[in-house]
Each structure stands twice: as structure tokens, then as C-alpha cells.
Amino acid sequence: MVSVEPEKPLAAWTGKDRYDGEILNSLTIIFKSGGCSYRQCLMCGYRFEGHFGASPEEVLRSLRGQLAWIRERYDLPAIGMIKIFTSGSFMDPAEVPPAFREEVARAFAGKVVVIETRPEYVDAEALESMRREIGTPLHVAMGLETTDDAIREKSIRKGFTFADFIAASERAREAGVGVKAYLLLKPLFLTEQEAIDDMIRSIAGVTPHCGMISMNACTVQKGTELERHWRRHAYRPPYLWSILEVLEKARTDVPIFCDPVGGGYIRGPHNCGKCDREIVAGINEFALTGDVELVRALLEMECGCKREWEYVREHERPWCMPLTR
């Protein structure tokens, strides 16, 4: 590979992840790519990030520099899992040059690798090539968000259907690649109870089509339509109690993970501030252990905001939204 100057990615951090009964040291990377080709999701702030208008050669040079930065700063032999994100879709050839996919596969060979992409870019031949190069489990992660097509279109504006996700999952499996589904708890326009019900249904519905599920509690990112509604007091991120409720009631034999980003803060999933830290810590522990008894114990905690949450669930009513223009 041609020598390049190291360049910092959008973000990178280490952590721990449960995988196949083991706890692995993990590294999450968000590469600054050529930019998301779709850029319409109502809650996504990363759609504004990218080398928009740059040539494929310029994008490739930048990505190579970011990979060099990762290699310089992290002890890769000690990392067991790599989770790769971009401004949009890692498998979109217009966003990430295919040559870089090959370099990533060589750089992280021997590790469990998870790459995120939209369903339309799940190409069996490209995935199989990456899997062979890596030599260890490769998983493709897709932001399905919900199994309800109406919610996905009206509240999130993802631009694809559950059927598209299922077809992409089948292509991935044909290539010998695992599937991870990202689900979104409480997108725009849902009441707290609607969000809980939708998540429980979605977990059950997506289980036959994936090997891992990540429940992402919605956060308010800057510059998004979601933030506009939030500033007008027309949206509140989910309660942490709601995350616990879903984890306790969900019925699936597929591992469920939840990392409540921004947990305890006003833009992220939160309760009242008094019980947030303990509950966030418990949710993170559940992600590593899968211990539902821990979740039940947290649900039995007493705090004034629990009664508020219960009142909201009972009395909140959905908005009457026009279905057409």
C-alpha cells in the first residue's frame, strides 16, 4: 500500500462485547467516507459528514490515512472484534471504494468483524470475498429500525422495506456472512407505549432473519429533523425504564445488545437524573451477560420517576398525523 499520512476518523473507541459466549475486547471505528448516498433519515446526524464531491481517489487516500491512524494508536493484536461504520454504508461502492474494503479485510484478518450497510448494498460476491480474506466470522449489520414499514417510512424515512431487509439477509447468509439487526427504540411521533410495543414486536419479527440484535435507544443528534421537533418540545427520548421493559419482555433466542448512548443526558434516553447512572450501568452489564434477572431487579427499583413513566405510558396519546399531502 502506498504510504499515506495518518488521518483521524470521525470517531474510534475501545470497549467490550459479548460474542459466542465470550467477552471480547472490541474496537469501534466510524470512518469519514465519501458521504452517505441516501442522506434522508430523520434522526441521523452522520449524514452531514463525508468528503462530498471528492474524487474516488481522494476518498481512498483519506480512508487509507484513517486506517493508518487506527494502526498507530491501537494495539490491534489485543482486539478481538472490530465494528466498522461510515457516514452511511460501508458496502456502498460510491461511498467506500472497493479497494479499501480489501485493505480493511487484510488489516483485520483473524478478528470478528462487523460492518454496517444499507440492505441495497449487500452484495453476496463482495461479502464472500471479504470473508475469505478475513478468515474469521464476518457479520453485516443493517439499520432495520423496526419491522413495521409504516413506522419506518413515516417516523424514520429509511427508504426501504422489511422485505428488502429479509432479501439482503438471505444474500448475506448465502455468502456465509452473519447478520446483525439494528432496531430503534422510540423514533419520531410514537408515544412511549407505542415505542415499547413496536420494539417487542420488532424483536420477535426480525429474530428468524438475524443472528444478533442491537436495540438502539434514540438520541437527539444535532442538525436533524428529530432535533427540530425536540427543541419544540414535540419529542422526548425514551425513558431508561422503557429499555428495561423491552429487555425483560422480549422473547428471542438471538442475543440482544443495548448500549444506551447518551444515557442519563437530556438528548439521550433518560429518567429523572437520580436513578439514571445505576440503570445505565445495569443495561451495559446486561449487554455483556444477557442476565435477564439483572433487568428484573432494576425494574423493581423505586424512584419517583417510575410513577411518572407509568403515568405517561397510560395517558400519552398519539398525534393525529395526515397520511397524505
N, C-alpha and C positions, 0 to 999 in steps of 0.2 A: 504494500500500500504506500502511496506517495506520502511523504512527510507533511503533516499539517500542524498548524498552531492550535493548541488546546482551546476550546471554547465552551463556556459553561452552558449546560442545558437549561431549559425553563425551570426545572427542579429535579432534585435527586435526594433520596434519603434511605437510610437502612432501617430495618425492623425485623420482626419475626413472623413467620407464617406457618400454619398447620398444613401439612401435606402428607397424605397417605399414612397417617398415624405417627408422623414425625414432626418435630418443630425445627424449621429451617431458618437460618439467617437469610434475610431477603434484602434485595436492593430494588427500589422503585425508581424508574427514570422517566421523565417527561421530556422528550426531545422536541426542540424547536424545528419544525419541519417546513415544507413549502406552504403549509396552511391547509385547514380543512376545506375540502371541496364542497361541502354541504352548507355549513355555517348558518343553520336556521333554528337550532334547538333553543327553546325559550330560557333555559336555565344555565346554559354553558358560557362561561367567560373565556375559555381557552380558544374559542372560535376567532377571537380577535388577535391571537398570537400566530405568527408564522412569517416566512420570507415571501410575502405575497409579491408576485411579479418578478421574482428572481428566476434565473435560468436553472434548468436541471443540474447543470454543472456547479453553479453557485450553491444550490441547496445541498448537493452531495458533499461539497467541500465543507460546508458548515456542519453537517451531520458527522462527518469524519472527525472534525475538530471536537465535537461534543463527546464522541466515543473516546477520543484520546484523553479528554478531561476526566472522564469516568475512570479510565485505566490508571491515570496518575494518582487519583485521590482515594480509591477504594481498594481494599485487599480482596480482590476477586476470588482467590483460592478459598477464602473463608466464607464465601457467599454460596448458598445452595439454591436460591431461587431468584430469578430476575423477572421483574414485572415492567413491561415496556408500554408507554403511552406516547402519543404525539398531540399536536394541536387538533387532530381529527382521527385519521385511520392509518395505522402503521402499514396495512396491506394495500393502500391506495397508491398505485404507481405514479400518479400525478403529484402526490404529496411527498412520498418517500421513494427515491429512485431504487429500483430492484437491486442494483449493485450494492446498496447499503444494507439491504436485508441479508445478503450473503455474508457481508462483513460482520454483521451482528451475530449471525449464526456461528461463525468461526470464533468470534470473541468470547461467546458464552457457551461454547460446546461443553457438554458434560454437566450442565446445570438444568434445573427445571425452568423453563422459560414460558411466560405468559405474555401474549401480545394482544393489544386491543385494536379492534377494527369494526367498521360497519358491515352488515351482512353482505352487501353487494360486492364487497372486495374479497370475500372468502373464496379463493381460487385453490382448488384441490392440488393442482400441479405445483403451484408456488409453495404451498404449505408443506407438501411432501418433500420438496427439495430442502426446505429449511429444517424439517425434522431429521432428515438423513444427515445433514451437516452437523446439527447439534448433538445427535446421538443419544439424547435423553428426552424425557417427556416434553412435548410442546403442546401448549394449550392456546386456543384462540378465544378471546373474551369479547363479548358483544353487549352493547348497552341496550338490551331489550326494554328495560324500564318497567314494563307492565305487559301482561298478556291481553289486556283489553285494548283493542285497536282504536276505539273511540277516545279513550283517555290519552293514549299515546299521541293521537293526532291533535286533539283539542287542547290538551294541557301541557304537552311537551313538544309537539311538532317535530317528530323524529323522521317522518317521511318514508317509513317502511311498515310492513305489517308483521303480525306474529307468524304468518305463513312464510314470509321472507326469512325470518329468523330460523324457523324449522328447516327450511331448504338449505340454508347456509350451514346449519349444524350437521345435516346429513353429508354435505360435501366435505366438511372438516373431518368427520368420522371416517369417510372413505379414504382420506389421506392418512389415517392413523393418528389424527390430532384430537386432543381433548377439547371440550367446550366449557367455557365459564360464562354464566349469565349475570349481567348486572341489572338489578332491579332498583327502582327509585321510589322511596317512601315519601309520599305527600308532594306530588307536583302541584302546579297551579290549579286553583279552582276546586280542589277537593276538600271536604270537611275532614276533621281529624278521624272520625269514624269511617268515612268513605276510604280514606287512605289506608287505614288498618285493614279493612275488609279487602281492598284491592290487592294489598301486598300478600295477604294469606292466600287468596285465590291464585295470584300470580306464581307464588312459590309452588303450589300444587300443580299448576298448569305447565310450568316450564321443567319440572323435575324429569320427565321422560326424555328430555332433549338436551340435557347437560350433565356434567359431572361435578360442577361446583356452582354455588350461588353466592353472589355478593350483594347484600342489601345495603344500598347507599341512602342514608337519610339526607334529604335535600338540604343544601346550603344556599345562601344568597350570595352569588358572585357579582362582582362589580360590572356595570355596563350592560346588564341583561334585562330582558323584559320582566323576569321574575323580580329583580331588584326594584324596577319601577312600581310594580304592584305592592311590594313590601314597604317602600317608602310612603305609599299612600294608605298604609295600614290595611291593605286588602289581602295580605298573605302573612302567615306565621309559619316558620319552620316547625317540623313535628316535635312533639314532646318526647323526651327520653323515655317516658313511661310507655309511649306507643311502640318504641323499638322493642322494649321488653315484652310487651303484649304479643307482638308478632313472633318473636323468638320462642315464646312459651307455647303459642297455639299452632305454629306452623308444623305440618306433618309431611316429612320428606325423609328419604334415606340418602339424600345428597347433602354433603357438608354445606352449612350456611355460615358465611362470614359477615361481620359488620364492623367497620371502623368509622365511628361517628365523627367525621371530620368537622372541626369547629364545635364539637360537643361542649355544651355549657356556655357558649357565647351567643349573643343576640342574633347573629347571622346564621348560626348553625342550630342543630337540634338541641333544645334546652328545656329545662324545667324552671325552677324559681331561683336557682343560684346556690341554694343551701345543700341540696342533695345531688347536684349535678356531678361533682367530681367523683363521688363514690359510685354512681351509676355508670358513668363513662368508663371508669376503671373496670367495673364488672363486665361491661359489654366487651371491652378489649380482652379480658380474661376468657370470656366465653369463646371468642374467636380462636383462641389457642387450645381450648379444652373441649368445646362442644358440650359443656356440662349444663344441661337444662335445669338441674336443681339449683344451680347458682342463680339463674334467671328468676326462678320462682321465689327464691329468698329475697332477691332485690324487689320483686313486685309486692312483697309483703311489708316492705319498709313503710313507715308512716311519715308523711310530710304534708304540710298544708296544701301544697300544690297538687298533691294527688287527688284531693277532693275537687280542686279546680279542673283538673284534667277529666275527671269523671263527669262533671257538670257539662264541660264543653262537648264531650262525646255524646251526651244525651240530648243537648239542646241546640247545638250548632246545626244550621240548615244550609243546604246547597244553594248557590246563586242560580237565578233563572237566566241562563245564557241562551241567546239566539243560536239556533243550529244552522241558520243560513244567513246570507247577507241581505 
